[in-house]
Amino acid sequence: QVQLVESGGGLVQVGGSLRLSCAASGRTFSSYAMGWFRQAPGKEREFVAAINWSGHFTTYADSVKGRFTISRDNGKNTLYLQMNSLEPEDTAGYYCAAVLSRSDWLRKNSNEYDYWGRGTQVTVSS
């Protein structure tokens, strides 16, 4: 198993930036593919970004492409999401997810991930 804890959420003005972190427990972080998802009240959980085990491959939802960047530091057992040019529509709880995989196949569906953090809230106001 791997345990995930998100941090870095908060209140930010339209056009501002936030950097989310997801700290993972265990000694095999580099064996996991990782993803970010978000969920607003009354809506289904939606895909945001994914990254392979090494950090060499990434993919993004169209709604965040060009504004968000997913990255990882395997030496620190940490996943990141840099969010720039934030909009009110980005307001949601943000969750990191993990699945044991060293393939280069990026997973975009929530049911393909086995482990989840408890989330961190991002609120964008004007």
Secondary structure in CASP SS format (residue, H / E / C, confidence):
PFRMAT SS
TARGET T0000
AUTHOR 0000-0000-0000
METHOD secondary structure of the structure
MODEL  1
Q C 1.00
V C 1.00
Q C 1.00
L E 1.00
V E 1.00
E E 1.00
S E 1.00
G C 1.00
G C 1.00
G E 1.00
L E 1.00
V E 1.00
Q E 1.00
V C 1.00
G C 1.00
G C 1.00
S C 1.00
L E 1.00
R E 1.00
L E 1.00
S E 1.00
C E 1.00
A E 1.00
A E 1.00
S C 1.00
G C 1.00
R C 1.00
T C 1.00
F H 1.00
S H 1.00
S H 1.00
Y E 1.00
A E 1.00
M E 1.00
G E 1.00
W E 1.00
F E 1.00
R E 1.00
Q E 1.00
A C 1.00
P C 1.00
G C 1.00
K C 1.00
E C 1.00
R C 1.00
E E 1.00
F E 1.00
V E 1.00
A E 1.00
A E 1.00
I E 1.00
N C 1.00
W C 1.00
S C 1.00
G C 1.00
H C 1.00
F C 1.00
T E 1.00
T E 1.00
Y E 1.00
A C 1.00
D C 1.00
S C 1.00
V C 1.00
K C 1.00
G C 1.00
R C 1.00
F E 1.00
T E 1.00
I E 1.00
S E 1.00
R E 1.00
D E 1.00
N C 1.00
G C 1.00
K C 1.00
N C 1.00
T E 1.00
L E 1.00
Y E 1.00
L E 1.00
Q E 1.00
M E 1.00
N C 1.00
S C 1.00
L C 1.00
E C 1.00
P H 1.00
E H 1.00
D H 1.00
T C 1.00
A E 1.00
G E 1.00
Y E 1.00
Y E 1.00
C E 1.00
A E 1.00
A E 1.00
V E 1.00
L E 1.00
S C 1.00
R C 1.00
S C 1.00
D C 1.00
W C 1.00
L C 1.00
R C 1.00
K C 1.00
N C 1.00
S H 1.00
N H 1.00
E H 1.00
Y C 1.00
D C 1.00
Y E 1.00
W E 1.00
G C 1.00
R C 1.00
G C 1.00
T E 1.00
Q E 1.00
V E 1.00
T E 1.00
V E 1.00
S E 1.00
S C 1.00
END
